[in-house]
Amino acid sequence: MSDVEGIRNLVGTGLVEFAGGLMTAAIALIYLIHTSVTMTGLAFSILLVFGFGISWAFKTIRPIFRARPKITAEVTDD
């Protein structure tokens, strides 16, 4: 019975924190747009460029990390 209550508390707390984070982000976005639309757009565009750059980098590096154990196994094969 305590396991079920623990899971309920964990999920309930997680959902409350998620909703709080969404509300905080929405309020911050409204405040930023109200303060300066141009700066908000510039900051958002910089974040988008950074996000696409990270996505491209991980697409490039992921196959290398997947091949590394195979190469190590071939080199250390007795």
NORLINCOR-V745007 format. One record per residue. N is the residue number from 1. RES is the residue in one small letter. OMEGA is omega in radians with two decimals (* if undefined). NEAR is the number of other C-alpha atoms within 8 Angstrom. D_CENTER is the distance of its C-alpha to the mean C-alpha in Angstrom with 1 decimal. Layout:
n	res	omega	near	d_center
N	RES	OMEGA	NEAR	D_CENTER
N	RES	OMEGA	NEAR	D_CENTER
This chain:
n	res	omega	near	d_center
1	m	-3.12	4	33.7
2	s	3.10	5	31.6
3	d	3.13	6	28.9
4	v	3.12	7	28.5
5	e	3.11	8	28.5
6	g	3.11	8	25.8
7	i	3.12	8	23.5
8	r	3.11	8	24.4
9	n	-3.13	8	23.7
10	l	3.14	8	20.3
11	v	3.13	8	19.2
12	g	3.12	8	21.0
13	t	3.12	8	19.5
14	g	3.13	8	15.9
15	l	3.11	8	16.9
16	v	3.12	8	18.5
17	e	3.11	8	15.6
18	f	3.12	8	13.3
19	a	3.09	8	16.3
20	g	3.10	8	16.8
21	g	3.09	8	13.4
22	l	3.13	8	14.0
23	m	3.12	8	17.5
24	t	3.12	8	16.7
25	a	3.13	8	14.4
26	a	3.12	8	17.3
27	i	3.13	8	19.9
28	a	3.13	8	18.4
29	l	3.11	8	18.1
30	i	3.12	8	21.7
31	y	-3.14	8	22.9
32	l	3.11	10	21.6
33	i	3.11	9	23.1
34	h	-3.12	7	26.3
35	t	-3.11	6	26.5
36	s	3.14	8	26.0
37	v	-3.10	9	24.9
38	t	-3.14	6	25.3
39	m	3.10	7	23.1
40	t	3.11	10	20.3
41	g	3.11	8	20.6
42	l	3.13	8	20.6
43	a	3.13	8	17.5
44	f	3.14	8	15.6
45	s	3.08	8	17.1
46	i	3.10	8	16.2
47	l	3.10	8	12.5
48	l	3.12	8	13.0
49	v	3.11	8	15.0
50	f	3.13	8	12.7
51	g	3.09	8	9.9
52	f	3.09	8	12.7
53	g	3.11	8	14.0
54	i	3.11	8	11.1
55	s	3.13	8	11.2
56	w	-3.13	8	14.9
57	a	3.14	8	15.0
58	f	3.07	8	13.1
59	k	-3.14	8	15.5
60	t	-3.03	8	18.3
61	i	-3.06	8	17.7
62	r	3.12	8	16.8
63	p	3.12	8	20.4
64	i	3.13	8	21.7
65	f	3.10	8	20.0
66	r	-3.12	8	21.2
67	a	-3.06	8	24.7
68	r	3.12	8	25.0
69	p	3.12	8	26.1
70	k	3.12	8	28.7
71	i	3.10	8	30.1
72	t	3.13	8	30.3
73	a	3.13	8	32.1
74	e	-3.11	7	34.5
75	v	-3.09	6	35.3
76	t	-3.13	6	35.9
77	d	-3.14	5	37.8
78	d	*	2	41.3
